[in-house]
Amino acid sequence: MAEVTVPKVEALEIVPPIVQVAIDVLDVERALRVAEAAVRAGADWLEVGTPLVTFQGVKAIGALAREFPEHPVLADFKMMDGVRKYVLATAEQGGRIATICGVASDASIRTAVQAGRESGVRILCDLYAALDGPRRAREVEALGVDSAYIHYGADQRAEDPNRDPLLFLDEITGKLRVPVGVGTFSVEDGVEGARRGADLFVIGVPYILEEDPAASLREYVTRVKEAWHARRGGS
């Protein structure tokens, strides 16, 4: 049997603070416009959002990776099962990071981590809907993920828009060795996350719905990073 060649990318060093723009649109043309605005705004990572990769396929990862080679591209698969192929497809398309759900089985998380080590793709764990978020954060760290982040989802927010989207952030910051991320909906969310110990900040809706979101995203990047550095004593 012929040996299978594993696609590889250079393993990314995750150096906080990181602002990741979630490009949750449905077509590549719009995604490229949002990505260009995010780059102008100073964002660090470009996320091929779950809607984009679902509607357009893995080639959307390659489209952003080729157009913006200096900006790591994250594939937000939110993997659950059969995960190895998604990690390897990320590398094949030039992506650097892929997400797996914290509610996936330990077997799937171990498989994703192993595939990530083979291919150079970093594995981020989305703790969306975890019944005990702090406990699962510790568990997935032990399983080898490169980062874990808190995610208050769109459906949850539509049902209860007044809940703090940072959820259990205070219970895990300073307790994990890997960077902790937060999904946010505003500058204020991001600044509060920075003050409370987060290192990775995800922003998409509502800013990406603007015709040119560069100004809003620039304010987000500037203020969140200022708050992060202030928490670290200006370092």
C-alpha positions as a printed NumPy array, in Angstrom:
array([[  0.   ,   0.   ,   0.   ],
       [  1.344,   3.421,  -0.96 ],
       [  2.241,   5.721,   1.904],
       [ -0.25 ,   8.536,   2.384],
       [  1.352,  11.976,   2.31 ],
       [  0.128,  14.238,   5.089],
       [ -0.198,  17.894,   3.997],
       [  1.771,  20.188,   6.269],
       [  1.909,  23.827,   7.258],
       [  4.319,  25.569,   9.575],
       [  3.045,  25.222,  13.14 ],
       [  1.805,  28.618,  14.272],
       [  3.135,  30.25 ,  17.419],
       [  0.15 ,  31.609,  19.326],
       [  1.258,  34.937,  20.783],
       [ -1.453,  36.978,  22.574],
       [ -3.181,  39.311,  22.303],
       [ -4.882,  37.986,  19.189],
       [ -7.936,  39.442,  17.473],
       [ -9.709,  36.956,  15.229],
       [-12.384,  38.144,  12.814],
       [-15.163,  35.599,  12.308],
       [-16.139,  35.825,   8.645],
       [-19.588,  34.286,   9.012],
       [-20.861,  35.021,   5.518],
       [-22.179,  32.668,   2.852],
       [-20.02 ,  33.364,  -0.202],
       [-16.324,  33.728,  -0.925],
       [-16.591,  37.082,  -2.689],
       [-18.115,  38.726,   0.368],
       [-15.669,  36.86 ,   2.609],
       [-12.708,  38.328,   0.748],
       [-14.107,  41.857,   1.162],
       [-14.593,  41.338,   4.897],
       [-11.122,  39.832,   5.204],
       [ -9.588,  42.807,   3.411],
       [-11.336,  45.165,   5.851],
       [-10.133,  43.05 ,   8.786],
       [ -6.555,  43.219,   7.552],
       [ -6.79 ,  47.003,   7.15 ],
       [ -8.131,  47.189,  10.7  ],
       [ -5.152,  45.322,  12.136],
       [ -6.785,  41.974,  12.91 ],
       [ -4.438,  39.041,  13.459],
       [ -6.361,  35.936,  12.345],
       [ -8.979,  35.466,   9.648],
       [-11.687,  32.931,  10.419],
       [-13.444,  31.009,   7.682],
       [-16.704,  30.906,   9.608],
       [-18.87 ,  27.823,   9.94 ],
       [-21.49 ,  29.187,   7.503],
       [-18.823,  29.955,   4.912],
       [-17.082,  26.584,   5.052],
       [-20.444,  24.818,   5.126],
       [-21.926,  26.599,   2.12 ],
       [-18.73 ,  26.992,   0.069],
       [-16.555,  24.056,   1.172],
       [-12.904,  23.801,   2.136],
       [-11.772,  25.779,  -0.925],
       [-12.911,  28.89 ,   0.928],
       [-10.001,  28.278,   3.316],
       [ -7.581,  28.275,   0.398],
       [ -9.099,  31.403,  -1.115],
       [ -8.389,  33.427,   2.03 ],
       [ -5.018,  31.805,   2.683],
       [ -3.783,  32.654,  -0.818],
       [ -5.124,  36.201,  -0.769],
       [ -3.788,  37.029,   2.718],
       [ -0.67 ,  34.877,   3.218],
       [  0.589,  36.968,   6.145],
       [ -2.569,  36.375,   8.176],
       [ -3.217,  32.91 ,   9.626],
       [ -6.515,  31.444,   8.468],
       [ -8.689,  29.508,  10.894],
       [-11.212,  26.941,   9.687],
       [-14.192,  27.019,  12.017],
       [-15.405,  23.507,  11.331],
       [-16.562,  22.974,  14.927],
       [-15.595,  19.342,  14.381],
       [-17.512,  16.6  ,  16.15 ],
       [-16.655,  13.235,  14.559],
       [-14.462,  11.823,  11.804],
       [-12.212,  14.749,  12.507],
       [ -8.883,  13.799,  10.973],
       [ -9.974,  14.606,   7.419],
       [-11.   ,  18.132,   8.403],
       [ -7.66 ,  18.883,  10.038],
       [ -5.73 ,  17.588,   7.036],
       [ -7.973,  19.509,   4.616],
       [ -7.18 ,  22.666,   6.574],
       [ -3.455,  22.107,   6.036],
       [ -3.952,  21.167,   2.398],
       [ -5.716,  24.495,   1.784],
       [ -3.079,  26.501,   3.646],
       [ -5.069,  27.06 ,   6.83 ],
       [ -3.212,  27.161,  10.116],
       [ -5.897,  26.562,  12.763],
       [ -9.054,  24.453,  13.043],
       [-11.77 ,  24.231,  15.692],
       [-13.313,  21.261,  17.456],
       [-16.289,  21.332,  19.793],
       [-15.706,  20.722,  23.466],
       [-18.794,  18.499,  23.513],
       [-17.105,  16.132,  21.038],
       [-15.864,  12.842,  22.444],
       [-12.434,  12.61 ,  24.028],
       [-11.553,  10.209,  21.197],
       [-12.342,  12.851,  18.584],
       [-10.369,  15.503,  20.425],
       [ -7.365,  13.197,  20.734],
       [ -7.639,  12.387,  17.025],
       [ -7.781,  16.068,  16.08 ],
       [ -4.786,  16.874,  18.27 ],
       [ -2.769,  14.046,  16.713],
       [ -3.69 ,  15.135,  13.186],
       [ -2.734,  18.672,  14.142],
       [  0.664,  17.559,  15.347],
       [  1.267,  15.661,  12.118],
       [  0.137,  18.497,   9.846],
       [  1.142,  21.607,  11.816],
       [ -2.481,  22.743,  12.24 ],
       [ -3.268,  24.2  ,  15.658],
       [ -6.415,  22.867,  17.328],
       [ -8.706,  25.279,  19.168],
       [-11.537,  23.936,  21.279],
       [-14.898,  25.72 ,  21.213],
       [-16.591,  25.219,  24.582],
       [-20.032,  26.044,  23.202],
       [-22.825,  24.234,  25.086],
       [-20.463,  22.422,  27.461],
       [-22.526,  21.485,  30.498],
       [-19.669,  22.331,  32.86 ],
       [-17.483,  24.775,  30.949],
       [-14.66 ,  25.177,  33.476],
       [-14.322,  21.43 ,  33.945],
       [-14.382,  20.736,  30.21 ],
       [-11.786,  23.458,  29.644],
       [ -9.402,  21.632,  31.987],
       [-10.174,  18.311,  30.331],
       [ -9.558,  19.459,  26.769],
       [ -6.343,  21.152,  27.811],
       [ -5.2  ,  17.808,  29.207],
       [ -6.149,  16.199,  25.879],
       [ -3.693,  18.507,  24.132],
       [ -5.634,  21.324,  22.445],
       [ -3.731,  24.525,  21.733],
       [ -6.393,  26.911,  23.051],
       [ -9.894,  26.847,  24.5  ],
       [-12.476,  29.558,  24.089],
       [-15.819,  30.546,  25.478],
       [-18.631,  30.878,  22.982],
       [-22.08 ,  32.266,  23.714],
       [-23.83 ,  31.288,  20.517],
       [-26.085,  33.189,  18.152],
       [-29.191,  31.19 ,  19.059],
       [-28.487,  31.574,  22.756],
       [-28.038,  35.316,  22.344],
       [-31.225,  35.629,  20.3  ],
       [-33.099,  33.945,  23.136],
       [-31.345,  35.839,  25.95 ],
       [-29.464,  38.923,  24.679],
       [-28.818,  40.234,  28.193],
       [-26.628,  37.402,  29.425],
       [-22.911,  38.1  ,  29.835],
       [-21.277,  36.441,  26.779],
       [-18.076,  35.942,  28.752],
       [-19.932,  33.31 ,  30.807],
       [-17.415,  31.438,  33.003],
       [-14.287,  33.343,  31.946],
       [-13.447,  34.282,  35.544],
       [-13.4  ,  30.601,  36.482],
       [-10.719,  29.57 ,  34.002],
       [ -8.377,  32.518,  33.483],
       [ -5.091,  31.902,  35.242],
       [ -5.941,  28.226,  35.599],
       [ -5.059,  26.967,  32.117],
       [ -1.641,  26.84 ,  30.478],
       [ -3.114,  27.39 ,  27.015],
       [ -4.488,  30.762,  25.859],
       [ -8.144,  31.387,  26.693],
       [-10.358,  32.962,  24.071],
       [-13.754,  34.632,  24.107],
       [-16.381,  35.156,  21.461],
       [-17.684,  38.725,  21.621],
       [-20.31 ,  40.959,  20.036],
       [-18.94 ,  44.438,  20.756],
       [-15.922,  46.521,  21.707],
       [-17.22 ,  46.563,  25.259],
       [-17.33 ,  42.756,  25.386],
       [-13.792,  42.55 ,  24.087],
       [-12.422,  45.136,  26.51 ],
       [-14.127,  43.435,  29.436],
       [-12.716,  40.082,  28.294],
       [ -9.225,  41.571,  28.178],
       [ -9.607,  42.999,  31.655],
       [-10.797,  39.645,  32.966],
       [ -7.898,  37.652,  31.574],
       [ -8.7  ,  36.504,  28.031],
       [ -5.933,  36.356,  25.431],
       [ -7.798,  35.648,  22.184],
       [-10.756,  37.754,  21.073],
       [-13.243,  36.754,  18.387],
       [-15.484,  39.334,  16.737],
       [-17.776,  38.935,  13.745],
       [-21.437,  39.912,  13.811],
       [-22.561,  42.681,  13.969],
       [-19.483,  44.39 ,  12.487],
       [-19.064,  42.107,   9.47 ],
       [-22.594,  43.017,   8.37 ],
       [-21.508,  46.604,   7.714],
       [-20.765,  47.615,   4.117],
       [-17.182,  48.431,   5.124],
       [-16.467,  47.142,   8.634],
       [-12.863,  48.392,   8.733],
       [-13.545,  51.374,  11.024],
       [-15.527,  49.344,  13.571],
       [-12.986,  46.548,  13.516],
       [-10.105,  49.019,  13.901],
       [-11.703,  50.477,  17.026],
       [-12.194,  46.944,  18.359],
       [ -8.572,  45.928,  17.717],
       [ -7.171,  49.113,  19.222],
       [ -9.248,  49.204,  22.378],
       [ -9.086,  45.476,  23.124],
       [ -5.323,  45.358,  22.741],
       [ -4.921,  48.484,  24.856],
       [ -6.988,  46.837,  27.597],
       [ -4.973,  43.629,  27.328],
       [ -1.661,  45.458,  27.639],
       [ -2.998,  47.559,  30.534],
       [ -3.882,  44.374,  32.377],
       [ -0.355,  43.122,  31.792],
       [  1.118,  46.315,  33.158],
       [  1.864,  47.864,  29.769],
       [  4.125,  45.023,  28.623]])
